[in-house]
Every structure is written in structure tokens, then in C-alpha cells.
């Protein structure tokens, strides 16, 4: 006797659709928000492996892997080809994670969309705040989606230019921007949909925190310093010995001078964060800021230990890789803190947040 499995398959498909494209907030949305942050950080880690193993030109052209026209690595290219080609394949992993993150919020942002035909035009135009209460998270997820092909193009140009250090700077900087956007996206998903998060930020209170102007000013100063630190970090790397290929061009800067310029920026940023901490204690700013400051300081301590150790020991590749991991974590922690400062300390941003706080019941697993 045969069993009709069609209803079971249909039920599984419906269940999968409801998980991937929920109409109400679920833990899946939070999971994918974290995943898109971690996936972008891992891109720095994998890029570091390519660079530190000298595999930057393992595939000697782009978008194909070889000048002979092969899309994949060949046995003659050895381990360097495998490492570089594997790094390129991670782009598709990042794309998959980012698409899943986008899909997880699209039916909440656009509850009246009847299908892909209603969403497709918005992939190119985005949403205006007057059109949709969740325009910001929709547009942030779009930036993360469109940033992936842009990263691939910049990486390809880097290969064409034989790993010119300025192009490597542009490639790393773009990845840093993507991590920052992902950090803001995560902050806002948690703020709008997790009651504990919005409560810890006290964004629904009508009264601004004391010295909120100073909170915002320090946020903008912190953002400028983070941008400087990421840039100088790439200059230091571009001056050092790990070029990604033995024949790649290096900066002609004095490595001691550029390293000191980078470290001075770190100390300036540390002073800014400590000042924020002191004001947080003095004015009883939301506990969310204290947690953000603590995380930033922990990452900075980690980066300082790894950074000074690698500098004193001739830049061993495993320490450089740990420092690259720390740079990704630092961008995440720092931008997350800065975004909170700029939202919590602004009356207009708090009003926008109040309109976006999600009221529907949370669906448990």
C-alpha cells in the first residue's frame, strides 16, 4: 500500500518558508543578524590566511583563476592556488548568509508584499523612512548585499594590480565598512525586537540622559578615530613583510614611524572610551553603554597585547593573524558602541526608535 507523501512535503516546505521568511519576530532573525557580522569578520581572517601564506596571486587573474582561462585552481598551482581559490569561494558563503539575513526580515518590513515582484524594485531603490517604519534595517541589509559584489570587484582589481598595497588598503577598508554596517544592523534588530535590549538602552524614556550632547560628540570623535586606526593599520601592514606574494610591491614608509602613528591613534581612542566610561558612571547613562564600553576595552587590551608582541618578535604570521581577527572584532565592538551613543543621545533618533519598537508577540522555538 502506497503512502501519499505530498502533504508531508508540502508541510515541510511551508514550515521552511515560515522559518526563513517569518511574518513575526523569531530567534532566527537574531541568529542571522549575528551570523552576518561574524561572516564579515571571518572574511578578514580568511584574507589574512591568503596574505600570510603568500597566496595572494595563487590565482593570477580575476574573475577566472588562471590566465589560461580556468575558473578553478589547477594542480600545478599548488597550495597557493588552493588557498586563494578557497578564499574566493567564501564570497558565496558570505552571500548566502547575507541573503538569509535579508529574507529573515523582509516580510516584517514589507508585510503587504505579495511576492518577489513587489520586493525586486526595492533592491535597487531601497526604502524611505516616510514609506516604512523599518526602512533603516531594510536599507542596511541591502547595503550588506550590494557590498559583496563590490568587495569582489575591488579584490579582483587588487589581483590585476599585483597586490598593490593601496588596493589592499581599499579592500580591507571596504570589509571594515561592511562589518560596521553589520554591527549597526545587529544593534537595530536587537533594539526593535528584543525588549531587554531596548530596556537596557532606555530609549523609550522621554527625557534625554544628562550630558547627551557630550555623548554624541564623543561618538563622532570615536568614529573618526576608528576610521583613522583602520586606515593606519592597513598602512602598517602594507609597509611590513607580509605582502601576499614575494614579488608584491610594498610601501616605502619607515615602518617604525607608521607603527607609532598607528599606536598613538590607539591611545587617543582609548582615552576617548575611558572618558565615555567616566561620564557613564557620573550621569548614570544606560547600562547598555557600559557593556559596550567594557567590550571595546577588552578587545583593545587583546589587540595591544597581540600587537606589541608581534612587533617585538618580528611579526610571526600566527600573531599577525590573531591581530587581524582582533581588528574585525574591534570594528564590530567600536561601531556598535558609537551607534548606541548617537542614538541614545539624540532626541530625534529616540523618537524614531519609539515608532519602530516591535509590539507583536515573540515566537519561541
CORSULLIN-V377452 format. One record per helix or strand. SS is the DSSP state (hx for helix, st for strand). FROM is the first residue (numbers start at 1). TO is the last residue. If there is no record, write none. Layout:
BEGIN
ss=SS from=FROM to=TO
ss=SS from=FROM to=TO
END
This chain:
BEGIN
ss=hx from=6 to=20
ss=st from=26 to=26
ss=hx from=27 to=52
ss=hx from=75 to=109
ss=hx from=116 to=120
ss=hx from=122 to=125
ss=hx from=135 to=160
ss=hx from=165 to=193
ss=hx from=195 to=201
ss=hx from=212 to=239
ss=hx from=255 to=283
ss=hx from=287 to=312
ss=hx from=317 to=344
ss=hx from=347 to=356
ss=st from=363 to=363
END
